[in-house]
């Protein structure tokens, strides 16, 4: 939605009114996505907009602390926080209220989140967040399921030319640790990798440099990347990551041979809280990411890698998404003149018309139909075009 | 949703997680209601959760000032407010961003609101608000349209035994003014009427007492109430209210002869911001009100009765409503064992099944299907019951 001057004057920056057509387009798209999730047994939950701060910002929620509005609760005299991300709420629900449900737990959600500041890329401060979480299973089958579900849901709402970029954000740090690099060296190396700076990697990579340069160069189409990765001698700690990536890719190809998959073997940014195989969803027609997901541990304390339940999931970014989802055909509006029986208009609605009633007699019903943006009108008992 | 001890411990009072089944029941119901609104040309809009305080709490929004959470906006250094009511936002959109759209403007919405405290009756502090606004028209046809739309939408989601209670909250004050009562006397009289205290009305009503006692006694089934009202000599100022009520009732009966309509001729509480014909929706099966609506002036300054645009609309209370909306039949879950082709499961989904995939081989597929709450499983290429 482009910000118009009037909206800018009335509303705080990054907050806007979604007007007719756009609002129903968004709501329809959200419900169609959720219907796809439901088809694979993902059950909808709806956490509240506000929670106690210490609950909302614990574990993986801590990442959003700077972006979270606080509210004092007059009832409990405790600080509350307005959610800036729904994912930690779903993990909380799964690991507390649904802790006795059989594993894996499959959950999905759609809702609004609020952030203190927009980013340079995204000025918005309120987002519609839509996603799924699959809590409990360790198997690559779980990684494949959520990726395939994301792809299927995006295809179902009409997003063209999809591709999935896989990464394993833990692999680089495991390689570095396996080769005996210190924390400081690893941080420098990360910065060089984030810049895709091969010379920098060579300069600060020490014993890991050759391996990481190969990984960096091999990133791209899945076939080539996996061939390069397969030929490398990796430290034992990174073996699990390679095996999971290989197996997930095999499952994706078996299920959907025509899916475009790329692999970034050194990706890390934006996945700081992921604990294993992760992915980003793109469309050739969209300018940014459509969504992102990956492994994490639900209910884990910060920095306790083996804590919590193994989980994966994804979040779709509705703002980017809606720019590439084709609008569903708007229902046709028929002007129903003043005095028309309620039941007669009801019959038209049952046939798929939107009936726009005249609330007083109109001297020129054709002009009145046009004024009310109706392409048709009811006259002499039948629907007639007004153009 | 009953509060369980765990939820109480984790979340602030009046805020809760909506869990599987309940959450999809709510979302489905909301979308079905909005589809009914769309059928009569009501277009969906989606205002933000947060606005500048002075915008959100101006005009009719001022009523919610005590119930509204404030947030400081770090970008503008101005105070923002989290909406406690969506209605003023829709009026703002209609009278500013959509001010050049042809009248009447028909808008609808669904969204979350947050309140500082729950009431004794409703402990919840977050509500799902769903409703419509019809902005621009003065005619009783507009009053009838929104009432009939509310009834039709509630019937469409399966609410049984509906009734509508009409009132004209301006009538008593117009009668009092017409008969020369002062502000103080009118206030005492209001209190007596609110208590349905006929002796009190006699004691403080002065010249208005006989008229108001008759109105109080006549409240009830529409036919009897209108007969009593028709026989009264009203001050000129109250004549418009009587005419509008009579005409609206005639339109309701013509459209829907079997609708149960009652009339409260002295009702006032809960309609402090209404400027004319108002209504409350009930079901014999529900313990509270399902929704409420009525006349107001969109974009009016407080206490400027003739300011703004004549409007009407209603809000449905989803918490009460969901208790009487029958759950839609849950889709049947079929367990799809590990290794099943993605396409095979997709075919089952196309037939209406929810497919729950096994993520690893199961020694006893029947037991595994049961554990995952599936009534069926895929075996030997066909769907089989597991019980």
Interface residues (C-beta under 8 A of the other chain):
Chain A: X4 X6 X7 X10 X11 X12 X13 X14 X15 X16 X17 X18 X19 X20 X21 X23 X24 X26 X27 X31 X34 X38 X39 X40 X41 X43 X44 X45 X46 X47 X48 X49 X50 X51 X52 X55 X69 X71 X73 X74 X75 X76 X78 X80 X82 X89 X92 X93 X96 X97 X98 X102 X104 X106 X107 X110 X111 X112 X114 X116 X117 X126 X137 X139 X141 X142 X145 X148 X152 X254 X255 X256 X331 X333 X338 X341 X342 X343 X345 X346 X349 X354 X355 X356 X357 X359 X360 X371 X372 X373
Chain B: X4 X6 X7 X10 X11 X12 X13 X14 X15 X16 X17 X18 X19 X20 X21 X23 X24 X26 X27 X31 X34 X38 X39 X40 X41 X43 X44 X45 X46 X47 X48 X49 X50 X51 X52 X55 X69 X71 X73 X74 X75 X76 X78 X80 X82 X89 X92 X93 X96 X97 X98 X102 X104 X106 X107 X110 X111 X112 X114 X116 X117 X126 X137 X139 X141 X142 X145 X148 X152 X254 X255 X256 X331 X333 X338 X341 X342 X343 X345 X346 X349 X354 X355 X356 X357 X359 X360 X371 X372 X373
